[in-house]
Amino acid sequence: MIKSNLKKTFSKLFLSGFVAASLAAPVMAADEFPDRPISVVVAYGPGGATDFQARIVTMMSGAVDADGNGKYLGGQPMVIINRPGAGGQVGWNNFATKAKPTGYELASYNVPHFIAQSIAFPKKVKYNIDNLEPVANWGADPAVFIVGKDSPFNSMADVVKFAKENPGKLTVSGAGLYVGHHIAALQLDKAAGIETKYIPAGGGVKAMQFVMGEQTMAGFNNLSDAFRAKDRIKILGVADLERTKEFLPDTPTLMEQGIEVDDSSVNFRGIMAPKGTPQETIDYLAERVHKMFGDKRVAGKMTAGGSPLRIMDRAAVKEMWVKRQAYLTELLADLKK
């Protein structure tokens, strides 16, 4: 009898201990975030500026210190997943509607791209600043006006003169609709009083190829892409408020050449999460990813690749998103007139 009672008591203790351990397991897993690799969707194709930079700024994600402890993200790597199409719309639509809010599924963002598209196509796209959560910003890449190496155009004055004499004949490539390139092209038309034909190429790499292959007469592209291809093209102007002295010190802005195109098309890039991601996970990522972007190895690789760094924390990105939303709503309404 005593032996039987002891057996029953031991069984109850074992069972209660097992249940308690099982209930505690999810808490331990949450405390140990991340315990597996984190995916980062890039809504553009391999080799373009966003993909190129995303791979650099996340390369230290799996780094560990001398004691074997994770330096930034618990030693877990970030894995880039390319989902290109329609100037980012394919990848961002998929992310906004299907990504699980666990912290393990993130995406890169491009501003003004995703904000401008949500304004221009409110029924077509499923993303906006209200259903996405910024984590941190790594860079700001101005749009530049480019032509082929053998182009007869050597300045923006040459471009404007041709466009005025041949309305609608000047073809200008860009990554897609309502990305920074498209906004710069719309601004150019209005500021210079010309009519160009914008050709959305479906990505920055293809847009560059259109120019180099003479499928279009000119194009707007990312400074970082143009910098890496500067021996095969001519860069005639920068769509920003001042020259990028670190990379293209001798290339004037469009404003310096008498064309009032400001910094509306500058491409901010960073990491975001889907709405509903637990706040403690967002806070963890915001702190660690921000520090990771500032790693000296990241800075060296970005500089070598002609990619301007502009590191911003979550609070600064949230503020930037709200300001750009208001500004782009007004700008696009004005440019469509």
MARTORDREN-328077 format. One record per residue (C-alpha): residue in three letters; z, y, x. Coordinates in Angstrom, 2 decimals. Layout:
N
<r ALA, Z Z, Y Y, X X>
...
//
This chain:
337
<r MET, Z 0.00, Y 0.00, X 0.00>
<r ILE, Z 0.99, Y 2.44, X 2.77>
<r LYS, Z -2.14, Y 1.53, X 4.70>
<r SER, Z -4.25, Y 2.11, X 1.57>
<r ASN, Z -2.63, Y 5.48, X 0.88>
<r LEU, Z -3.17, Y 6.55, X 4.50>
<r LYS, Z -6.80, Y 5.57, X 4.23>
<r LYS, Z -7.22, Y 7.62, X 1.05>
<r THR, Z -5.45, Y 10.59, X 2.60>
<r PHE, Z -7.62, Y 10.42, X 5.74>
<r SER, Z -10.77, Y 10.18, X 3.61>
<r LYS, Z -9.75, Y 13.26, X 1.60>
<r LEU, Z -8.99, Y 15.22, X 4.76>
<r PHE, Z -12.27, Y 14.19, X 6.34>
<r LEU, Z -14.23, Y 15.08, X 3.21>
<r SER, Z -12.51, Y 18.46, X 2.77>
<r GLY, Z -13.07, Y 19.21, X 6.45>
<r PHE, Z -16.74, Y 18.28, X 6.17>
<r VAL, Z -17.20, Y 20.49, X 3.08>
<r ALA, Z -15.42, Y 23.40, X 4.77>
<r ALA, Z -17.59, Y 23.04, X 7.85>
<r SER, Z -20.71, Y 22.88, X 5.72>
<r LEU, Z -19.74, Y 26.02, X 3.86>
<r ALA, Z -19.01, Y 27.80, X 7.13>
<r ALA, Z -22.31, Y 26.84, X 8.76>
<r PRO, Z -24.49, Y 29.56, X 7.14>
<r VAL, Z -21.99, Y 32.23, X 8.20>
<r MET, Z -22.14, Y 31.05, X 11.80>
<r ALA, Z -25.96, Y 31.07, X 11.69>
<r ALA, Z -25.99, Y 34.62, X 10.36>
<r ASP, Z -23.57, Y 35.70, X 13.09>
<r GLU, Z -25.87, Y 34.18, X 15.70>
<r PHE, Z -29.05, Y 36.02, X 14.64>
<r PRO, Z -31.55, Y 35.50, X 16.08>
<r ASP, Z -31.44, Y 31.76, X 16.78>
<r ARG, Z -35.20, Y 31.22, X 16.79>
<r PRO, Z -38.38, Y 33.19, X 17.65>
<r ILE, Z -39.28, Y 36.29, X 15.64>
<r SER, Z -42.85, Y 36.83, X 14.41>
<r VAL, Z -44.50, Y 40.25, X 14.53>
<r VAL, Z -47.65, Y 40.71, X 12.45>
<r VAL, Z -50.27, Y 43.02, X 13.97>
<r ALA, Z -52.71, Y 44.12, X 11.27>
<r TYR, Z -55.51, Y 44.60, X 13.82>
<r GLY, Z -57.52, Y 42.26, X 16.01>
<r PRO, Z -56.77, Y 41.02, X 19.53>
<r GLY, Z -57.60, Y 43.44, X 22.34>
<r GLY, Z -57.31, Y 46.67, X 20.38>
<r ALA, Z -54.76, Y 49.37, X 21.16>
<r THR, Z -52.14, Y 48.17, X 18.66>
<r ASP, Z -52.39, Y 44.54, X 19.77>
<r PHE, Z -52.49, Y 45.50, X 23.47>
<r GLN, Z -49.41, Y 47.69, X 23.17>
<r ALA, Z -47.47, Y 45.36, X 20.86>
<r ARG, Z -47.73, Y 42.59, X 23.44>
<r ILE, Z -46.42, Y 44.92, X 26.16>
<r VAL, Z -43.48, Y 46.39, X 24.25>
<r THR, Z -42.31, Y 42.94, X 23.06>
<r MET, Z -42.77, Y 41.14, X 26.39>
<r MET, Z -39.07, Y 41.53, X 27.28>
<r SER, Z -37.77, Y 40.21, X 23.95>
<r GLY, Z -36.85, Y 36.81, X 25.41>
<r ALA, Z -35.30, Y 38.23, X 28.60>
<r VAL, Z -31.88, Y 37.00, X 29.72>
<r ASP, Z -29.38, Y 38.49, X 32.16>
<r ALA, Z -27.94, Y 36.92, X 35.32>
<r ASP, Z -25.43, Y 34.97, X 33.24>
<r GLY, Z -28.12, Y 33.54, X 30.97>
<r ASN, Z -27.24, Y 35.76, X 28.01>
<r GLY, Z -29.98, Y 37.36, X 25.94>
<r LYS, Z -30.69, Y 40.86, X 27.23>
<r TYR, Z -32.14, Y 42.28, X 24.01>
<r LEU, Z -32.65, Y 39.68, X 21.25>
<r GLY, Z -30.43, Y 36.78, X 22.20>
<r GLY, Z -33.10, Y 35.44, X 24.52>
<r GLN, Z -35.45, Y 34.81, X 21.59>
<r PRO, Z -39.13, Y 35.77, X 22.02>
<r MET, Z -41.23, Y 37.86, X 19.67>
<r VAL, Z -44.50, Y 36.15, X 18.77>
<r ILE, Z -47.53, Y 38.31, X 17.89>
<r ILE, Z -49.60, Y 37.19, X 14.89>
<r ASN, Z -52.92, Y 38.99, X 14.35>
<r ARG, Z -54.03, Y 39.53, X 10.73>
<r PRO, Z -56.91, Y 42.04, X 10.97>
<r GLY, Z -59.13, Y 43.42, X 8.22>
<r ALA, Z -59.95, Y 46.58, X 6.27>
<r GLY, Z -58.27, Y 48.96, X 8.68>
<r GLY, Z -54.92, Y 47.16, X 8.45>
<r GLN, Z -54.92, Y 46.56, X 4.70>
<r VAL, Z -55.25, Y 42.76, X 4.91>
<r GLY, Z -52.30, Y 42.29, X 7.25>
<r TRP, Z -50.01, Y 44.85, X 5.62>
<r ASN, Z -50.73, Y 43.63, X 2.08>
<r ASN, Z -49.90, Y 40.10, X 3.17>
<r PHE, Z -46.73, Y 41.26, X 4.91>
<r ALA, Z -45.50, Y 43.45, X 2.03>
<r THR, Z -45.97, Y 40.68, X -0.54>
<r LYS, Z -45.16, Y 37.49, X 1.38>
<r ALA, Z -42.84, Y 38.21, X 4.33>
<r LYS, Z -39.32, Y 36.84, X 3.87>
<r PRO, Z -36.57, Y 39.46, X 4.35>
<r THR, Z -34.65, Y 37.45, X 6.93>
<r GLY, Z -35.28, Y 39.47, X 10.09>
<r TYR, Z -37.48, Y 36.70, X 11.48>
<r GLU, Z -40.67, Y 38.14, X 9.95>
<r LEU, Z -41.52, Y 41.64, X 11.17>
<r ALA, Z -44.73, Y 43.67, X 11.53>
<r SER, Z -46.06, Y 46.53, X 13.58>
<r TYR, Z -46.82, Y 49.74, X 11.70>
<r ASN, Z -49.38, Y 52.46, X 12.31>
<r VAL, Z -48.83, Y 55.97, X 10.97>
<r PRO, Z -50.76, Y 57.75, X 9.49>
<r HIS, Z -52.71, Y 54.58, X 8.64>
<r PHE, Z -50.44, Y 52.69, X 6.24>
<r ILE, Z -49.07, Y 55.86, X 4.63>
<r ALA, Z -52.52, Y 57.43, X 4.14>
<r GLN, Z -53.87, Y 54.18, X 2.68>
<r SER, Z -50.97, Y 53.96, X 0.21>
<r ILE, Z -51.83, Y 57.50, X -0.94>
<r ALA, Z -55.61, Y 56.98, X -1.07>
<r PHE, Z -55.52, Y 53.48, X -2.63>
<r PRO, Z -52.27, Y 53.26, X -4.66>
<r LYS, Z -53.58, Y 50.43, X -6.85>
<r LYS, Z -55.28, Y 48.50, X -4.07>
<r VAL, Z -52.56, Y 48.30, X -1.43>
<r LYS, Z -49.10, Y 46.81, X -1.94>
<r TYR, Z -47.25, Y 48.70, X 0.80>
<r ASN, Z -45.67, Y 52.14, X 1.09>
<r ILE, Z -42.69, Y 53.80, X 2.70>
<r ASP, Z -40.44, Y 52.56, X -0.13>
<r ASN, Z -40.92, Y 48.81, X 0.36>
<r LEU, Z -40.87, Y 48.72, X 4.16>
<r GLU, Z -37.99, Y 49.30, X 6.58>
<r PRO, Z -38.59, Y 51.01, X 9.96>
<r VAL, Z -36.89, Y 49.47, X 12.99>
<r ALA, Z -38.06, Y 51.57, X 15.96>
<r ASN, Z -41.14, Y 53.43, X 17.25>
<r TRP, Z -42.70, Y 52.73, X 20.64>
<r GLY, Z -45.64, Y 55.13, X 20.96>
<r ALA, Z -47.87, Y 57.94, X 19.74>
<r ASP, Z -51.57, Y 57.61, X 20.52>
<r PRO, Z -53.90, Y 60.59, X 19.82>
<r ALA, Z -57.43, Y 60.12, X 18.50>
<r VAL, Z -60.19, Y 61.17, X 20.88>
<r PHE, Z -63.87, Y 61.93, X 20.21>
<r ILE, Z -66.14, Y 59.69, X 22.26>
<r VAL, Z -69.87, Y 59.23, X 22.89>
<r GLY, Z -71.87, Y 56.76, X 24.95>
<r LYS, Z -72.24, Y 57.17, X 28.69>
<r ASP, Z -75.93, Y 58.12, X 28.31>
<r SER, Z -75.43, Y 60.36, X 25.27>
<r PRO, Z -77.08, Y 63.81, X 25.40>
<r PHE, Z -73.80, Y 65.28, X 24.10>
<r ASN, Z -71.57, Y 66.67, X 26.84>
<r SER, Z -69.22, Y 68.82, X 24.77>
<r MET, Z -68.04, Y 69.28, X 21.20>
<r ALA, Z -70.32, Y 72.33, X 21.04>
<r ASP, Z -73.31, Y 70.01, X 21.59>
<r VAL, Z -72.03, Y 67.71, X 18.83>
<r VAL, Z -71.49, Y 70.50, X 16.31>
<r LYS, Z -74.89, Y 72.05, X 17.08>
<r PHE, Z -76.69, Y 68.75, X 16.43>
<r ALA, Z -74.69, Y 68.07, X 13.25>
<r LYS, Z -75.49, Y 71.50, X 11.82>
<r GLU, Z -79.17, Y 71.08, X 12.56>
<r ASN, Z -79.20, Y 67.52, X 11.18>
<r PRO, Z -76.81, Y 67.27, X 8.20>
<r GLY, Z -75.57, Y 63.73, X 7.58>
<r LYS, Z -77.41, Y 62.30, X 10.59>
<r LEU, Z -74.53, Y 62.16, X 13.08>
<r THR, Z -72.87, Y 58.73, X 12.76>
<r VAL, Z -69.21, Y 58.51, X 13.77>
<r SER, Z -67.40, Y 55.17, X 14.07>
<r GLY, Z -63.70, Y 54.52, X 13.52>
<r ALA, Z -61.34, Y 51.58, X 13.00>
<r GLY, Z -61.30, Y 51.76, X 9.19>
<r LEU, Z -60.77, Y 53.86, X 6.09>
<r TYR, Z -57.90, Y 56.34, X 6.09>
<r VAL, Z -56.70, Y 55.40, X 9.54>
<r GLY, Z -56.12, Y 58.13, X 12.12>
<r HIS, Z -59.78, Y 58.00, X 13.18>
<r HIS, Z -61.00, Y 58.62, X 9.64>
<r ILE, Z -58.55, Y 61.49, X 9.14>
<r ALA, Z -59.74, Y 63.08, X 12.41>
<r ALA, Z -63.37, Y 62.72, X 11.25>
<r LEU, Z -62.60, Y 64.35, X 7.90>
<r GLN, Z -60.80, Y 67.18, X 9.68>
<r LEU, Z -63.73, Y 67.65, X 12.09>
<r ASP, Z -66.21, Y 67.96, X 9.23>
<r LYS, Z -64.12, Y 70.55, X 7.43>
<r ALA, Z -63.09, Y 72.56, X 10.49>
<r ALA, Z -66.58, Y 72.69, X 12.03>
<r GLY, Z -68.46, Y 73.07, X 8.73>
<r ILE, Z -70.57, Y 69.98, X 9.34>
<r GLU, Z -71.43, Y 66.74, X 7.53>
<r THR, Z -71.16, Y 63.53, X 9.53>
<r LYS, Z -71.49, Y 59.90, X 8.41>
<r TYR, Z -68.27, Y 57.98, X 9.04>
<r ILE, Z -68.70, Y 54.25, X 9.77>
<r PRO, Z -65.56, Y 52.09, X 9.38>
<r ALA, Z -65.97, Y 49.32, X 11.95>
<r GLY, Z -63.06, Y 47.08, X 11.01>
<r GLY, Z -60.91, Y 47.70, X 14.09>
<r GLY, Z -60.68, Y 49.88, X 17.17>
<r VAL, Z -62.40, Y 47.37, X 19.45>
<r LYS, Z -65.44, Y 47.14, X 17.16>
<r ALA, Z -65.48, Y 50.92, X 16.74>
<r MET, Z -65.64, Y 51.29, X 20.52>
<r GLN, Z -68.38, Y 48.67, X 20.72>
<r PHE, Z -70.42, Y 50.56, X 18.12>
<r VAL, Z -70.45, Y 53.59, X 20.41>
<r MET, Z -71.14, Y 51.71, X 23.64>
<r GLY, Z -73.87, Y 49.67, X 21.95>
<r GLU, Z -75.42, Y 52.83, X 20.43>
<r GLN, Z -74.95, Y 51.54, X 16.89>
<r THR, Z -73.32, Y 54.90, X 16.19>
<r MET, Z -73.93, Y 58.19, X 17.96>
<r ALA, Z -70.24, Y 58.95, X 18.41>
<r GLY, Z -66.79, Y 57.83, X 17.37>
<r PHE, Z -63.12, Y 58.62, X 17.10>
<r ASN, Z -60.95, Y 56.11, X 18.90>
<r ASN, Z -57.47, Y 55.71, X 20.36>
<r LEU, Z -56.77, Y 57.55, X 23.58>
<r SER, Z -55.38, Y 54.34, X 25.10>
<r ASP, Z -58.55, Y 52.34, X 24.31>
<r ALA, Z -60.77, Y 55.18, X 25.51>
<r PHE, Z -58.75, Y 55.55, X 28.71>
<r ARG, Z -59.31, Y 51.90, X 29.61>
<r ALA, Z -63.05, Y 52.27, X 28.89>
<r LYS, Z -63.50, Y 55.74, X 30.39>
<r ASP, Z -66.08, Y 54.54, X 32.95>
<r ARG, Z -68.36, Y 53.35, X 30.12>
<r ILE, Z -68.09, Y 56.31, X 27.72>
<r LYS, Z -67.66, Y 60.07, X 27.68>
<r ILE, Z -64.50, Y 61.52, X 26.10>
<r LEU, Z -65.32, Y 64.96, X 24.72>
<r GLY, Z -62.12, Y 66.04, X 23.00>
<r VAL, Z -58.56, Y 65.11, X 22.02>
<r ALA, Z -57.31, Y 65.49, X 18.43>
<r ASP, Z -53.86, Y 66.79, X 19.32>
<r LEU, Z -52.01, Y 70.06, X 19.83>
<r GLU, Z -52.19, Y 69.87, X 23.61>
<r ARG, Z -53.91, Y 67.90, X 26.36>
<r THR, Z -52.57, Y 64.52, X 27.40>
<r LYS, Z -51.89, Y 65.58, X 30.99>
<r GLU, Z -50.63, Y 62.15, X 32.04>
<r PHE, Z -53.90, Y 60.37, X 31.23>
<r LEU, Z -56.73, Y 62.86, X 30.48>
<r PRO, Z -55.73, Y 66.15, X 32.11>
<r ASP, Z -59.31, Y 67.46, X 32.26>
<r THR, Z -60.24, Y 66.66, X 28.65>
<r PRO, Z -59.70, Y 69.64, X 26.31>
<r THR, Z -58.35, Y 69.37, X 22.81>
<r LEU, Z -60.67, Y 70.04, X 19.88>
<r MET, Z -58.65, Y 73.19, X 19.22>
<r GLU, Z -59.36, Y 74.44, X 22.74>
<r GLN, Z -63.05, Y 74.07, X 21.89>
<r GLY, Z -62.74, Y 76.21, X 18.77>
<r ILE, Z -62.38, Y 73.36, X 16.23>
<r GLU, Z -59.12, Y 73.54, X 14.26>
<r VAL, Z -58.16, Y 69.86, X 14.26>
<r ASP, Z -54.41, Y 69.37, X 14.72>
<r ASP, Z -52.24, Y 66.29, X 15.42>
<r SER, Z -52.48, Y 64.76, X 11.92>
<r SER, Z -54.40, Y 61.76, X 13.25>
<r VAL, Z -51.99, Y 60.92, X 16.11>
<r ASN, Z -51.22, Y 57.20, X 15.77>
<r PHE, Z -47.49, Y 56.42, X 15.75>
<r ARG, Z -46.75, Y 52.73, X 16.37>
<r GLY, Z -43.59, Y 50.70, X 15.95>
<r ILE, Z -41.86, Y 47.73, X 14.34>
<r MET, Z -40.87, Y 47.37, X 10.67>
<r ALA, Z -39.22, Y 44.83, X 8.37>
<r PRO, Z -39.73, Y 44.06, X 4.67>
<r LYS, Z -37.46, Y 45.70, X 2.11>
<r GLY, Z -34.48, Y 43.52, X 1.27>
<r THR, Z -33.74, Y 42.50, X 4.85>
<r PRO, Z -29.91, Y 42.44, X 5.19>
<r GLN, Z -28.55, Y 45.74, X 6.48>
<r GLU, Z -26.60, Y 44.09, X 9.30>
<r THR, Z -29.83, Y 42.45, X 10.48>
<r ILE, Z -31.71, Y 45.76, X 10.28>
<r ASP, Z -28.93, Y 47.46, X 12.25>
<r TYR, Z -28.99, Y 44.72, X 14.91>
<r LEU, Z -32.77, Y 44.95, X 15.29>
<r ALA, Z -32.77, Y 48.75, X 15.27>
<r GLU, Z -30.29, Y 48.88, X 18.14>
<r ARG, Z -31.80, Y 46.11, X 20.27>
<r VAL, Z -35.53, Y 46.78, X 19.73>
<r HIS, Z -35.04, Y 50.47, X 20.51>
<r LYS, Z -33.43, Y 49.53, X 23.84>
<r MET, Z -36.14, Y 46.96, X 24.56>
<r PHE, Z -38.87, Y 49.59, X 24.17>
<r GLY, Z -37.13, Y 51.61, X 26.90>
<r ASP, Z -37.15, Y 48.80, X 29.46>
<r LYS, Z -38.57, Y 50.04, X 32.77>
<r ARG, Z -41.02, Y 47.12, X 32.97>
<r VAL, Z -42.37, Y 48.04, X 29.54>
<r ALA, Z -42.77, Y 51.68, X 30.60>
<r GLY, Z -44.66, Y 50.67, X 33.75>
<r LYS, Z -47.09, Y 48.42, X 31.88>
<r MET, Z -47.69, Y 51.02, X 29.16>
<r THR, Z -48.45, Y 53.74, X 31.72>
<r ALA, Z -50.79, Y 51.45, X 33.65>
<r GLY, Z -52.67, Y 50.75, X 30.42>
<r GLY, Z -53.09, Y 54.43, X 29.50>
<r SER, Z -50.75, Y 54.05, X 26.54>
<r PRO, Z -48.45, Y 57.00, X 25.76>
<r LEU, Z -44.83, Y 56.03, X 25.04>
<r ARG, Z -42.85, Y 57.87, X 22.36>
<r ILE, Z -39.68, Y 55.92, X 21.70>
<r MET, Z -37.86, Y 56.84, X 18.48>
<r ASP, Z -34.83, Y 55.19, X 16.88>
<r ARG, Z -34.64, Y 54.07, X 13.26>
<r ALA, Z -33.20, Y 57.34, X 11.95>
<r ALA, Z -35.97, Y 59.38, X 13.61>
<r VAL, Z -38.68, Y 57.04, X 12.29>
<r LYS, Z -37.31, Y 57.22, X 8.73>
<r GLU, Z -37.45, Y 61.00, X 8.93>
<r MET, Z -40.99, Y 60.90, X 10.39>
<r TRP, Z -42.21, Y 58.59, X 7.60>
<r VAL, Z -40.88, Y 60.89, X 4.87>
<r LYS, Z -42.38, Y 64.00, X 6.49>
<r ARG, Z -45.75, Y 62.31, X 7.04>
<r GLN, Z -45.82, Y 61.08, X 3.44>
<r ALA, Z -45.43, Y 64.65, X 2.13>
<r TYR, Z -47.83, Y 66.11, X 4.70>
<r LEU, Z -50.56, Y 63.48, X 4.24>
<r THR, Z -50.41, Y 63.76, X 0.44>
<r GLU, Z -51.26, Y 67.45, X 0.78>
<r LEU, Z -53.74, Y 66.98, X 3.64>
<r LEU, Z -55.78, Y 64.25, X 1.92>
<r ALA, Z -55.91, Y 66.21, X -1.33>
<r ASP, Z -57.28, Y 69.16, X 0.63>
<r LEU, Z -59.79, Y 67.15, X 2.70>
<r LYS, Z -61.27, Y 65.50, X -0.41>
<r LYS, Z -62.17, Y 68.87, X -1.95>
//
